[in-house]
Amino acid sequence: MSSWLRSDINAMAAGQGMDLLTFVLVPLAAAMLVRTAVYFLGAAVPVSRVQVWFARAAAAMPGIVFLGLGPTVFRSAHARPGPMLLCILHCYGLFAVFAGVLLSRMFAFGRQFASCQRLLEITEAPSERNAKLATELGIRLRVLPSQFSVCVVTGIWKPVVVISRGTLESLSWEELRAALMHERAHCRGRETCWAAGLWFLSGATFAPVRSAFDAYKRASEFAADGEAIREVCSVTLASALVAVARSRRDRPLLAGLASRENLRERVALLVGAEDPKKACRGAGVLISVALAAAATLPLVGGIARNFVHVFCR
């Protein structure tokens, strides 16, 4: 074999190996950086909109990084044949894994979306009094004929507040108004649309960071609480949270009133039993650096491949 052909094969094999390493290591490194950001996000109560945006970025980052590997995957699918085993792994294996991860996430998203649609289909119109309250608050309201405690916002493009009969019966008029004010904050913030996109991106990788989506949900709930208590009594909202959280199942694409995971923290803050935990100094900078580093990882992988390709010749 001539020296130029041998060097070409070596360079190609090194490039293929770098593609495989990039595909494996970049999502893992991104997951570590996102977990670092989530740690600092969880160390404080997200009382500002900046923290909500940080949480959104952290939830989206795993999927964004994985999708950023698309050029690497498509380049590998058109690579010239090399060593047999490496060729199979490189040309077909990466594309199969990439497509499989995205298709499985799309299938799961479709199931969640269909579940939300079925929920709306079994709802009914509210009473005249409740309809007037909904009109006053500028929200769309539907009633679920169930005795379970349900108070959520559903509908990705057109948010609708769904509240069960059991919840209407268990809440006083003031508590109901406070609960709907909380849900109105979700509607104004387009949280169902955000939740749909972020839920898809947070799991659109083989190295998902589930705590990142949980951090986003936590931040969105605190933000909705903060907006609601501008017009209603915080103690009244806390009472509504406790009543609704007694029996409730979380859904990723629903923006609900109460989640048991952070209920105690939210109630304690609303009634003034605890002061909000503040982020350590420089936490915003550390979160920004971690997320920015994660976002650049696909580019770093491409640069490393070109570097190896040049020096292996």
N, C-alpha and C positions, 0 to 999 in steps of 0.2 A: 504494500500500500504506500502510495507516495506521501511525502511528508506534509504537503499542503492539505491532502484529503484527510489525513489522520488528525491534523490540528483542527480542521473544520468539524469533524465528528466530536472531538473533545470539547470544543467550544459549544456545540449544540447540546451535548449531554450535560455540560455544566449549566447552560441556560435552562434546560428542562428541570434539572435538579433544583435550581433556584426558584423556578415557578412553583414547584411542589412545596418547597420550604416556605415560600411567601404565602401560598394558599393556606398552609397549616398554621404558621406562626403569627401572621398578621392578625387574624381574628382573636387568637388567644391573647396576644399583647394588648389588643384593643379592649378585650374584656377586663384585663387587669387594670388598665387605666380608667375605665368606666367605673369599676368597683371602687377605685380610689376617690373618684368624684362623688359617688353615691355616699361613701363614708362621711365625707365632709358635709354633704347635703343633709344627712340624717343627724348630724351633731347639733343642728339648730332648728328652731321652728321657722318654717318658710312663711314669714309674714310680709315679704316684699315680692313684687312682680318679677324682680331680677332673679330671685331664687326659683320662681316657677319656670322661668325661661331656661335656667340652668338645668332644672329637672327634665324639661322637655328635650333639651339637647342630649342629656345623658341617656335618656330612654331611646332616642333615635340613633345614637352613635353606633351601636353594634351592627344594625342593619345597613347603615350608610357605609361603614367600612367594608362590610361583606359585599355590597353592591359595587363598591369601588374596585373590587378585584375582578369585575367583569372583563375589562380589557385583557388581563392576564389569562383568564379562562378561555376567552375567544381566540387569543393568540395561540394558546396551546392546542386548541382544536384544529388549527391550520398548520401545525408544525410539520416539518419534514420528518420522515421516519428515522429513528435512531436505534439504539439498542432495544431489543424487543420488549423486555419487561418495562423499561423506562418509558418506552413509546406508548404502551397500553395505559400505564398510570397517568402519563402526561396528557396524551391526546384525548382520551376518552374518560378516564377516571375523574379528572378535575371538573369537566363539563357535567358529568353525571351527578356528582355531589352538589355542584352549584345549582343545577336545575332542580334536583330533588329537594333541596332545602327550601327553595323559593316556592315550588309547587305545593309542598306539604303545608307551608305557612299560608298560602293562598286558600287551600282547602279548609284549614282551620278557621281562617277569617270568614270564609263563606258560611260555615256552620254558625259562627257567632252572629253574623249579620242576619241569617235566616231566623235564629232564635229571637232576635230583637223584633223582627217583622212579625213573627207569630204573636209576640206579646202585644203589639199594637192592634192586631186583628181581633183580639178577644176583649178589648176595652170598650167602654161605652161613654156616652156624653155625661158631663157632670151635672149636678143639680143647678137650678137657676142661681142660687146664692153663690155657689162655688164658681160658676161660670162668670158671674160679675166680678168676683175677686180676681180670677184669672185675667179678665179683660183689663181690670185696673192695673195689674202688674205687668201686662203686656206679654203674657205667655200663653201657650196652647196647653190645655189641660184635658186629660182623659182619665177615666176611673176604671180600675181593674176590679171586677167582681170577685173579690177574694177577701178572706179574713186575715190573711198573712199581712205583716207590716211591710209595705212596699211604698217607696217614694223615690223615684228615679227620673232621670232625663234620658230619653232614647231618641233615635232618629239622627243619622249622621248629617244630613243636609238640612232637614227641617226639624229642629229639636222640639220634642213634646214631653211635657211632664206627665208621668203616669203615677197615680196614687191609688192605693187600694181602699176598698170600703172599710177594712179593718183599721187602717191608719186614720181615715176620716173620723171614725167613731172613737178612736183612742186619744185624739188630739183636741185640745180646746181651740177656740177660734183664733186666739192670739198665737198659739203654737203652730196652727196650720198656716197662718200668715207668715210666721218666721220660717217655717219649712219651705214654703213656696218662694220666699225671698232668697233663700239659699239656692234653690234650684234655678231661679231666675239668673243668678250670678253665673251658673254653669251654662245656661243658654246664651247669655251675652258673651261669654268667653269662648263660645263654640267648642266646649270641652268634649262633646261627643265626637266631633270631627277630629280633634286633636287625639283623643283616646284611640280612635280607630287607626289613624296613621301610625301613632307611636306604638300601639300594641303590635301591629304588623312588623314594624322595623325592629322592635326590641327582640323579636324572636326569629327574624329572617337571617339567621346565621347558625352555624353548628356550635357556637360558643355563646349562647344567650346569657344575658344578665337580667334575670327576673327581678332582682331588687331595684333595678333602674326604673322599670315601669311602676313598681310599687312606690318608689320615691316620687314619681310624677303624680300618681293618684293622691298621695299624701299632700303634696304641695297644692294641688288643685282644690282639695277639700278645705285646707286652711285659708286659701285665697277666697273661696266662696263664703266661708264663715266671716272673714274680715269685711267683705262687701255687704253681707246681710246685716251685720250688727251696726252698720251706719244708720239703719232705719228702724231696727227692732231691738228689743231688749236682749242682751247677750244671755241672760239667765233663761229667758223664754226659749231661745234657740237651743240652749243646752238641754232643756227639758224635752224638747222635740227630738233631739238627737237620741237621747236615752230611750224614748218611747219607740222610735222607728227601728233602732238597732237590735231590739229583742229577738227578732226572727227575720233575718235577711240574708240572701245569698248574693254574693258579688258576681257581676258579669263584667268582663273587660271593656265592652263597648257601651256600658251604661255609666252615667255620672249620677251617683246616688247621694242621698242625704247623709247616711251614717255608715261607717265601716268599723267593724269591731276591732280591727288592728290598731287604729289610732283613736278610738273613741275616748278612752280615759284621758289621753293627752289633750284632746280638743275640749272636752268638757271642763277639765281643770283650768284650762286657759280662759274659757268663756266665763266661768264663775269667779275668776280671780284667785283661785286656790294656789296657782303657781305662776311665777313670772316666766315669760317666754325665754327659752334657751337661745342665747345669741351665738352666732358663729364665731369661731376663733379668728383673731386678726390675721388677715391674709388668706382666709379660706376661699374668697372669691377668686383671688389670683391663682391659687393652687388648682381649683376646679377648672378655671379657664385653661391653664397650662395642660392639665391632664386631658381635657376634651380636645384641645387643639392638637396635641401630640397624637391622639388616637385618630383624628381626621386625616393626618398626613401619612399614616402608616402605609396605605396602598402606594403612595408615591415613592416612599422610601424603598419598598420592595422592588419597584420597577427600576429605580436607580441602581440598587444592588445587583439586579440581574444584568443590566448593561455593563456594570463594572466587571463582573465575573466573566461575561462574554468577551470583553476586550482583552483581559489579562490572561485568558486561557488560550488565546491564539498563539 
